[in-house]
Amino acid sequence: MEPIYHLALGVEWRRAEASGLDYDRSTVGRSLAEEGFIHCSTRAQVEDTARRYYAGQDDVILLEIDPSAVAGLLVWEAVGEQVFPHLYGALPLAAVTSVAPFAPFPG
């Protein structure tokens, strides 16, 4: 199974790592509790997602996720003309296979 990806603010990811608790941010400015799921992307969708939602943000990171290691329900849902992976549940830290800085497009 191919990895999926989640763009995150570094401070929020580091907070989850430091606490040892599952990551529970959905997207910029929204929590899992507020949104109901964590927004994810395929590798091919990451650039467009970054351009649309993370332009002008500092300290953005890209999480690579092993879909077989997530505890919540992973649903592929249509958003416009594309289909995105949405994780209905918190992201276990152990499901993240790599963390890399990501430079979004200028705002």
C-alpha positions in Angstrom: 0.0 0.0 0.0 1.4 3.4 -1.0 2.1 6.0 1.7 -0.2 8.9 2.3 0.9 12.4 3.4 -0.2 15.1 5.8 1.1 18.7 5.8 1.4 20.0 9.3 2.7 22.9 11.3 6.0 21.8 12.9 5.0 23.2 16.3 1.9 21.1 16.4 3.7 17.9 15.4 6.5 18.5 17.9 3.8 19.1 20.6 2.4 15.6 19.8 5.8 14.0 19.8 6.7 15.6 23.2 3.5 14.5 24.8 3.7 11.0 23.3 0.0 11.3 22.4 -1.5 10.7 19.0 -1.5 13.7 16.6 -4.9 15.3 16.4 -4.7 18.3 14.1 -6.8 18.2 10.9 -5.4 21.1 8.9 -4.2 24.7 9.5 -6.3 26.1 12.3 -8.6 23.1 12.7 -8.4 20.2 15.1 -9.6 16.6 14.5 -12.5 17.3 17.0 -13.6 20.4 14.9 -13.2 18.8 11.5 -14.1 15.2 12.2 -11.1 13.8 10.3 -7.4 14.5 9.4 -6.9 15.8 5.9 -4.3 13.7 4.0 -3.1 13.6 0.4 -1.4 11.4 -2.1 2.2 12.4 -3.0 0.8 13.8 -6.3 -1.7 16.1 -4.3 0.8 17.5 -1.8 2.0 20.5 -3.9 -1.6 21.6 -4.7 -2.6 21.2 -1.0 0.4 23.2 0.1 -0.3 26.0 -2.4 -4.0 26.1 -1.4 -3.8 25.9 2.4 -0.2 26.5 3.5 1.0 29.4 1.4 2.8 31.9 3.6 3.0 29.6 6.6 6.3 29.1 8.4 7.6 25.8 9.9 5.6 23.5 7.6 6.5 19.8 7.6 5.5 16.8 5.5 4.5 13.7 7.3 4.7 10.4 5.4 2.2 7.9 6.8 2.0 4.2 6.5 -1.8 3.6 5.9 -1.6 0.1 7.3 -0.4 1.5 10.7 -3.3 3.9 11.3 -5.8 3.0 14.0 -8.7 5.1 12.6 -10.8 4.5 9.6 -9.1 5.7 6.4 -11.7 6.8 3.8 -11.0 8.0 0.2 -13.4 10.8 -0.5 -14.2 13.0 -3.4 -13.4 16.6 -3.0 -14.2 18.4 -6.2 -12.7 16.3 -9.0 -10.1 14.6 -6.9 -10.2 11.8 -4.3 -8.3 12.4 -1.0 -7.5 10.1 1.9 -9.2 11.3 5.1 -8.3 9.7 8.5 -11.3 9.4 10.8 -9.4 9.2 14.1 -6.1 10.4 15.6 -2.8 9.7 13.9 -0.6 7.3 15.9 2.9 8.7 16.1 4.2 5.2 15.1 2.3 5.4 11.8 4.5 8.3 10.6 7.5 6.9 8.7 9.2 10.1 7.9 9.1 13.8 8.8 10.6 16.4 6.5 10.6 20.2 6.3 8.4 21.5 3.5 8.7 24.9 2.0 5.2 26.0 0.8 4.7 28.6 -1.8 4.9 32.3 -0.8 1.6 33.8 0.4 
